[in-house]
Amino acid sequence: MRIHKAYCSACDREVEVVVPDELPEGALPSAQDPTACICLEYGASCTGSLCPLFEVPTEQMEENYLREVARLREATKRVSPDAGDRHQPDSG
C-alpha cells in the first residue's frame, strides 16, 4: 500500500489516502471496490453521507479506516512486540 495526496472537496484541501500497490501510479481506488477506499483523514471534515473523493458511503469509509488502523497496529506489534510493555521509572 502507498500513501498519496488527493483533493477532497468536503475538506477543501488535499488529504492523505491509501492506494493499493496494484493500482497504477496516480490512480485512486474506485467505488467499484469500496473496501479499497481509505482516507487517512476520515472524520476530519466529513460532512455528508457520501465521501466525495471515492464516492462511497461514509459508513464504508469509517469501516475501511478502522480496518486499516487495526492492520497497522498489528503490524507494529509484530515488528516490536514488547514496545508497549516498557516501564518508565518515575523520576520523583
N, C-alpha and C positions, 0 to 999 in steps of 0.2 A: 504494500500500500504506500502511496505517496501523498504528500500534503501539498495542496495548491491553493492559490487565492482565486476567488471568484466574486463577482459583483452581486450583492443581494439588494434588491430594490426595497425590501422591508426595512433593512438597516440603513440603506442609502450609503453603503460603503463596501469595500472588499472584505470578505470573511475567509477563514481557512476551512477548506473542505478536504475530505479524504477521497482519494481516487484509487480504485483498484489497479494493480500493476499491469493487468492485461489490457487496459484501455490505452489507446494511442496517446502520445503526448499532446496536451492541450484539450483533450476530450473530457467531458464530465459524465458521470453516470446518468441514466435517464429514468423516467418514471416507469419504463418497461421492466426495470429491475429495481424496484423501490427499496429492497434491503441493502443495496449497494450505495444508496444516497446517504452520506453522512456529513453534516455540517458540524464542525468542531465548536462553533459559536452558537449552537442551538439554544434558544431560550433568551438570548441577549436582547433581542428586539423583535421576537416573533409576535406578530400582531393578529394574524388571521388563522384560518383553519387549513390553509394550503401554503406550503413552502414555495415562494415564488422562484427560487433558484432551481429546484429539482422537480417542482410540480407534484409533490407527494403530500398527503395529509400530515399535519404537524404531529399527530399521534405516531405515525410511522417514523418520522424523523426522530422523535424522542426515543422510541424503541431502538432505532439504529444507533443513536448516540450512546444510550446506556449500554448496549451490547458492546460497542467499541471500547468504551471506558473499562468495562469489565475485562475485555480481552487484553487491553494494555496493562491493567493491574496484574492480571495473571502472568503475563509475560515478564513483568518486572519482578514478581515473586520468584519465578524460575531462575532469573539471572542472579538475584541475590536474596535467597530465601530467609536469611536472618536479618535483613536490613531493618525490618520493623521491630525486631526484638532487642535492639541495642538499648542499654540502660545508661543514661547520662547521670553521673553522680551530681548530687546537689552541691552548689558552691558555697552554701551557707553554713 
